[in-house]
Amino acid sequence: MEQFLYPTLTAFFASFITWFFSKRKSLAEDRAAELDNAVNAVKYYRELLDDMATRLTAATETIKTMEAQHRELMGINQHLVEELQKFKQLNGKS
């Protein structure tokens, strides 16, 4: 009986100790993987925000340029309307 019991208990305790330490190791590896994933997600979103900021700056500059162009075209339009009114007045008098 002792020939069977001692090796069995030794194997059982060895496997229990191995399981205990491997459980802690696997938990630590899982936490490290989660941290790596979080770091990668933060890096991805930071790059996305930087890209969006660059695009927003470019869009703002484009809008400013278009507004200046709009003002210029409105001035030209107003000038043409005035010329047309003068032409109509001259044509009506003739």
C-alpha positions as MATLAB code, in Angstrom:
seq = 'MEQFLYPTLTAFFASFITWFFSKRKSLAEDRAAELDNAVNAVKYYRELLDDMATRLTAATETIKTMEAQHRELMGINQHLVEELQKFKQLNGKS';
ca = [
       0.000    0.000    0.000;
       2.838    2.368    0.851;
       4.481    1.646   -2.479;
       1.371    2.967   -4.174;
       0.477    5.781   -1.759;
       3.798    7.686   -1.588;
       4.394    7.998   -5.314;
       0.754    8.942   -5.837;
       0.873   11.658   -3.156;
       4.197   12.931   -4.483;
       2.813   13.156   -8.004;
      -0.372   14.800   -6.724;
       1.475   17.483   -4.720;
       3.949   18.095   -7.544;
       1.110   18.593  -10.003;
      -0.755   20.809   -7.510;
       2.297   23.049   -6.978;
       2.902   23.189  -10.730;
      -0.755   24.093  -11.344;
      -0.640   26.796   -8.651;
       2.441   28.525  -10.064;
       1.345   28.131  -13.677;
      -2.019   29.688  -12.761;
      -0.247   32.757  -11.380;
       1.979   32.869  -14.441;
      -0.949   32.656  -16.844;
      -2.778   35.407  -14.940;
       0.298   37.609  -15.164;
       0.601   36.901  -18.902;
      -3.092   37.735  -19.395;
      -2.661   41.038  -17.564;
       0.414   41.842  -19.645;
      -1.539   41.082  -22.831;
      -4.383   43.331  -21.663;
      -1.914   46.132  -20.974;
      -0.350   45.690  -24.412;
      -3.805   45.840  -25.990;
      -4.635   48.989  -24.042;
      -1.364   50.635  -25.084;
      -2.005   49.732  -28.718;
      -5.560   51.089  -28.512;
      -4.326   54.349  -26.992;
      -1.689   54.648  -29.721;
      -4.293   53.994  -32.424;
      -6.737   56.572  -31.080;
      -3.975   59.129  -30.530;
      -2.912   58.775  -34.170;
      -6.558   59.022  -35.214;
      -7.009   62.212  -33.210;
      -3.793   63.699  -34.603;
      -5.009   62.922  -38.116;
      -8.394   64.461  -37.354;
      -6.725   67.578  -35.964;
      -4.657   67.903  -39.147;
      -7.753   67.465  -41.288;
      -9.681   69.983  -39.199;
      -6.902   72.540  -39.604;
      -6.842   71.968  -43.360;
     -10.644   72.226  -43.563;
     -10.618   75.457  -41.547;
      -8.018   76.966  -43.871;
     -10.072   75.888  -46.883;
     -13.201   77.472  -45.412;
     -11.358   80.727  -44.734;
     -10.071   80.780  -48.311;
     -13.523   80.055  -49.679;
     -15.073   82.783  -47.519;
     -12.578   85.329  -48.862;
     -13.283   84.145  -52.382;
     -17.028   84.400  -51.703;
     -16.656   87.987  -50.483;
     -14.629   88.868  -53.575;
     -17.201   87.282  -55.893;
     -20.057   89.029  -54.066;
     -18.261   92.354  -54.620;
     -17.798   91.584  -58.321;
     -21.450   90.555  -58.542;
     -22.555   93.779  -56.870;
     -20.388   95.778  -59.270;
     -21.906   93.943  -62.258;
     -25.435   94.557  -60.962;
     -24.663   98.255  -60.659;
     -23.252   98.313  -64.196;
     -26.334   96.497  -65.464;
     -28.603   99.024  -63.753;
     -26.621  101.876  -65.306;
     -26.855  100.194  -68.723;
     -30.612   99.743  -68.326;
     -31.005  103.388  -67.341;
     -28.993  104.514  -70.344;
     -30.882  102.217  -72.657;
     -34.234  103.325  -71.283;
     -33.389  107.003  -71.832;
     -32.299  106.517  -75.444;
];
